[in-house]
C-alpha cells in the first residue's frame, strides 16, 4: 500500500489522511518500521498530494478522536497525537492503533 507520497515518520512530523479529515503529529517515532495508515491507506505529509478516489476500508472506519494519543497495541514506543479528528481508524498497516490511556495520578493524603 505504500506510495511515493508516504511520509517519513519522525518526531514532530505532521501527517494527514488520504481518506478523511484526520491529521496527526508524531509524538514518539517508532523504534522499528511502522506503516502508519488511516482508513487502511498510508498517511502523507500535510503538503503532499493525496491519491484521488481513495475510500476508507469499512472495517477501518472507527474514527480518530481529537486530542487523543494512539500507540501500538503491544508496544508503546510509537505514539501519535490527533490534531484534527476524522472517520478513519489509525493503524499500523491493517492493525488498528489503540487509544493510549491516561496514567492515574497518585492520590494525595
C-alpha positions in Angstrom: 0.0 0.0 0.0 2.9 2.4 0.1 3.1 5.2 -2.5 5.7 7.8 -3.3 3.6 10.1 -1.1 4.2 8.1 2.0 5.7 10.3 4.7 8.8 9.8 6.8 7.8 9.2 10.4 9.9 11.2 12.8 9.3 13.3 15.9 7.2 16.4 15.1 6.1 15.1 11.7 2.6 16.3 10.8 0.7 13.8 8.7 -2.8 13.6 7.2 -5.1 11.0 6.0 -5.9 10.5 2.3 -9.5 9.3 3.0 -10.8 11.7 5.7 -10.0 14.8 7.7 -7.7 13.1 10.3 -4.4 14.9 11.0 -1.7 13.8 13.5 1.6 14.8 14.9 4.2 12.1 15.7 5.0 12.4 19.4 7.3 9.4 19.6 8.7 7.9 16.4 8.7 4.1 16.0 11.8 2.1 17.2 11.1 -0.3 14.2 9.3 0.4 11.0 5.6 1.4 11.2 3.3 1.6 8.2 1.1 4.4 9.6 -2.3 4.3 7.9 -5.7 5.9 8.3 -8.7 4.1 7.0 -6.4 1.4 5.5 -4.4 3.8 3.4 -0.9 5.4 4.1 -0.8 8.8 5.8 1.0 11.5 4.0 2.7 14.8 4.8 0.4 17.8 5.1 1.8 19.3 1.9 1.8 16.1 -0.2 -0.8 15.4 -2.8 -3.4 12.7 -2.0 -4.3 9.9 -4.3 -7.7 10.7 -5.9 -10.6 8.3 -5.4 -9.5 6.5 -2.2 -12.1 5.5 0.3 -11.7 4.3 3.9 -11.9 0.5 4.3 -15.2 -0.3 6.1 -13.5 -2.3 8.9 -11.1 0.7 9.5 -13.7 3.4 9.8 -13.9 3.7 13.6 -12.6 7.3 13.6 -9.8 9.1 15.4 -10.6 11.4 18.4 -9.3 15.0 18.7 -6.6 15.5 21.3 -6.2 11.7 22.0 -2.9 9.8 21.7 -2.7 6.5 19.9 0.0 3.8 20.1 0.7 0.3 19.0 -1.2 -2.4 20.9 1.8 -4.4 22.0 4.4 -1.7 22.3 4.1 2.0 23.4 7.4 3.1 21.8 5.4 4.8 19.0 2.8 7.5 19.7 0.8 10.0 17.6 -1.4 12.8 18.8 -4.6 13.6 16.8 -4.8 17.3 15.9 -7.8 17.0 13.6 -10.4 14.3 14.0 -11.8 12.1 11.2 -13.7 9.0 10.4 -10.7 6.7 9.5 -9.1 4.4 12.0 -5.4 4.9 12.6 -3.3 1.8 12.2 0.0 0.1 11.5 -1.0 -1.3 8.2 -4.3 -3.0 8.7 -3.8 -3.4 12.5 -5.6 -0.6 14.4 -3.7 1.6 16.9 -5.0 1.7 20.4 -6.1 4.7 22.4 -3.4 5.5 25.0 -4.9 5.6 28.4 -4.0 8.4 30.8 -1.9 7.4 33.7 -3.6 7.8 37.1 -2.1 10.4 39.3 -1.1 9.4 42.8 -3.6 10.1 45.5 -2.8 12.9 47.8 -3.3 12.5 51.6 
